[in-house]
């Protein structure tokens, strides 16, 4: 089953970078600026973006990038955990299986 087909199932979240990319493409105009890449790519070239980064040490970092720094960065050993957290932090995502991150845009 393709990721875009499964994404409509209650509670399904992407667990690989490729699934995240497909999932994002299936929602044109509804997802904010995102940058998915590796540590070697350097910092995003713009502010106010949601980032999913594979670090040189093998970990994954999920963060919001603004004013030249990664805010509230979270680190994960697995790609699947990082992808689920990344999707869960995006504003406007109806995600019944994961709560939105508390720091995300005024949520409490």
N, C-alpha and C positions, 0 to 999 in steps of 0.2 A: 504494500500500500504506500502511496506517495505521501510525503510529509504534509502537503497541503490538504490531502483528503483526511488524514488523521487529525489535523489540527482542529477540526470542528467537533471532535469528540470531547465530551466533558472531561476536563482534567488533563488532557494531553498537552505536553509541552515539548518543544524541540530539545534534543539532547546532544546534537553535534553542531558545529559551526555551519556546515552545509545545510542542515535542516533549519537553522536560524535564518540563514540567507533566503531560503525558499519561503519560509514563513513570512519574512519581512516583505518580500516581493509580492506576496499574495494580499497585502494590505496597503496598496498605494494610497498616499495622501493621509493615512491615519497614524503613521509612526513618525516620531521626531527624528532629528539628525542622529545617526549612529555611525560608529567607526568600529570595524572588526578587523583585527590584524595581529601582528606579532610585535614583540618588543623591539626587534630590529627595525621596524617601520618608524620608530620614534614617536614623539607626541603628535596628537592630531593637529592638523594645520589650521584649526579653527576652534573657537570656544563653544560652550553650550552643546556638547555632544555626549551621548551615552556610549561607553566603550566596553568592548570585550576583547581582551588581549591575551595571547599566549606568550608567556614570559620565557626567557632563555633558560631558566632553571626548571622548566617543565610545568610550573603552576600556571593558573589562569587568574587574571585580574578583571573584575567587573567594577566599573566606576562611572561617575559623571565627571566630565572634564570641563573646567571653566577657569578663566584667569590664569592659565598656564599650569594648573595642577589637577591631579586626580583626586576629587573629593569623595570621601566616604568609601574608599577602595575596599573591596572584599576580595579575598584570595581563596582559590579552590585547587584541590589536588586533581580533580577530575573535570574533563571537558563537559560531561553531562550536568554536573552540579552548577558549573559556571554558566552554561547556556540557560538552564532553568532560572537562575537568579537574574541573569541579564534580561530575559523576556519579562520576568516578574516585576522588574523595576521600571519598565516603560510606561509612561502615562497613557491612559486610555485603553489599556489592554484588559479585557474582561478575562480574568484568570481565576477560575473557581478553586483550583488545587493549591494555589500559593497566595499568601497575603502579599500585598504591595509592600515594598520596603518603606519603613516609617519615615525616612528622611525625604522621600520622593515628593517634591512639590507641595509642601504644606500638609501632607498626610500626617496623621498622628497615630 
